[in-house]
Amino acid sequence: MRKFYPHLKILLTVLLIVFVISSLTGGAISSADMQTVAGQVVKGTKFEQMSPAENRIIKRFYGLNANDYESVVLYAPGDNMDVHELLLVKLKDLSQQKTVEDAVGKRLETQLNSFEGYGAEQVALLNKSVTIVKGNYIFFMVDEDAAKAQKAFLKSL
């Protein structure tokens, strides 16, 4: 029994390290194609009939350069009084998570400040927004169908 004790200690240490690393990365890396993920997420929502926004809109709304990421899809509001939007980001590297999360937080704060005091419906919808970080994918949605889209997002990964 004493012969195996040092090996057991090493094995347990390795397992602990693997567990800590996987916990910190926010989930498994997905090889899912962005077009497939986006297609599943928008299915049955108002975004299904829309075209994704151009990279300059991603930069304007979020301050993110779409070329820095593996793939970015944004369905943006059609006018200034609309808050419905969907952002999907597939990261090149997990170190990009915080940058995107911060950009989403800043966008949400900006929108809340813009509608505070007069856009009660918009503020209520913004307060129900959903943000999910799952491995190398980030999902942000402001919409009545956010819970349904969230399930589709997680299933598509």
C-alpha positions in Angstrom: 0.0 0.0 0.0 2.8 2.4 0.8 4.2 1.8 -2.6 1.3 3.4 -4.3 0.9 6.3 -2.0 3.3 8.7 -3.8 1.6 7.9 -7.1 -1.8 8.5 -5.6 -0.6 11.9 -4.4 0.6 12.9 -7.8 -2.6 11.7 -9.5 -4.8 13.7 -7.1 -2.6 16.8 -7.6 -2.9 16.5 -11.4 -6.7 16.0 -11.1 -7.0 19.0 -8.9 -5.0 21.2 -11.3 -7.2 20.0 -14.3 -10.4 20.8 -12.3 -9.2 24.3 -11.4 -8.1 25.1 -14.9 -11.4 23.9 -16.4 -13.3 25.9 -13.8 -11.5 29.1 -14.6 -12.0 28.8 -18.4 -15.8 28.9 -18.1 -16.5 25.7 -19.8 -15.3 23.5 -22.7 -14.0 24.9 -25.9 -16.7 24.5 -28.6 -15.8 23.7 -32.2 -19.4 24.6 -33.3 -19.6 26.8 -36.4 -20.8 30.3 -35.7 -23.3 30.2 -38.6 -24.9 27.1 -37.1 -25.0 28.6 -33.6 -26.4 31.9 -34.8 -29.0 30.1 -37.0 -30.2 28.1 -34.0 -30.3 31.1 -31.7 -32.3 33.3 -34.0 -34.7 30.6 -35.1 -38.3 31.6 -34.2 -37.2 35.1 -33.0 -37.6 38.5 -34.6 -33.9 38.4 -35.5 -34.5 35.5 -38.0 -35.7 37.9 -40.6 -32.9 40.4 -40.1 -29.4 40.6 -41.5 -26.4 40.7 -39.2 -24.9 44.2 -38.7 -21.6 45.2 -40.3 -18.3 45.3 -38.4 -18.4 49.1 -38.1 -21.6 48.8 -36.0 -20.0 46.2 -33.7 -17.1 48.7 -33.2 -19.6 51.6 -32.6 -21.8 49.7 -30.2 -19.2 47.6 -28.3 -15.8 49.1 -29.1 -14.7 45.7 -30.4 -12.8 45.0 -33.6 -14.6 42.0 -35.1 -11.3 40.9 -36.8 -9.7 40.3 -33.4 -12.1 37.4 -32.8 -12.7 34.1 -34.6 -16.3 35.3 -35.4 -18.7 37.9 -34.3 -22.4 38.2 -35.2 -24.5 41.2 -34.1 -28.2 41.7 -34.8 -28.6 45.4 -33.9 -31.7 47.5 -33.3 -33.3 49.1 -36.3 -33.7 52.5 -34.7 -32.6 54.5 -31.6 -35.7 53.7 -29.6 -35.3 49.9 -30.0 -33.2 48.0 -27.5 -33.6 44.5 -29.0 -30.2 43.1 -29.9 -28.2 39.9 -30.1 -24.4 39.6 -29.9 -22.6 36.3 -30.4 -18.8 36.2 -30.2 -16.6 33.2 -30.8 -13.2 33.9 -29.2 -9.9 33.1 -30.7 -8.4 32.8 -27.3 -10.0 32.5 -23.8 -8.0 35.5 -22.7 -10.4 37.6 -24.7 -13.3 36.7 -22.4 -12.9 39.7 -20.1 -12.6 42.2 -22.9 -15.9 41.1 -24.4 -17.6 40.8 -21.1 -16.5 44.4 -20.2 -17.7 45.6 -23.6 -21.1 44.0 -23.1 -21.4 45.5 -19.6 -20.5 48.9 -20.9 -23.1 48.6 -23.8 -25.8 47.6 -21.3 -24.9 50.5 -19.0 -25.0 52.9 -21.9 -28.4 51.7 -23.0 -29.8 51.8 -19.5 -28.5 55.4 -19.1 -30.0 56.4 -22.4 -33.5 55.2 -21.6 -33.6 55.9 -17.9 -36.4 58.3 -16.9 -38.5 58.0 -20.0 -38.2 54.5 -21.6 -39.8 52.3 -19.0 -40.4 49.4 -21.5 -36.9 49.6 -22.8 -35.4 49.7 -19.3 -37.4 46.7 -18.2 -36.2 44.7 -21.2 -32.6 45.8 -20.7 -32.8 44.7 -17.1 -33.9 41.2 -18.3 -31.0 40.9 -20.7 -29.1 37.6 -20.8 -25.3 37.2 -20.9 -23.7 33.8 -21.1 -20.0 33.0 -21.3 -19.5 29.4 -22.3 -16.0 28.4 -23.1 -15.0 30.3 -26.3 -18.5 31.6 -27.0 -20.2 34.6 -25.5 -23.9 35.3 -25.9 -25.7 38.6 -25.1 -29.3 39.2 -25.9 -31.9 41.8 -25.1 -35.3 40.4 -26.2 -38.5 38.9 -24.9 -37.4 35.6 -26.4 -34.0 35.7 -24.6 -34.7 32.6 -22.4 -35.7 30.6 -25.5 -32.6 31.8 -27.4 -30.4 31.0 -24.4 -31.5 27.4 -24.5 -30.9 27.2 -28.2 -27.5 28.7 -27.8 -26.4 26.2 -25.1 -27.8 23.3 -27.1 -26.0 24.4 -30.3 -22.6 24.3 -28.7 
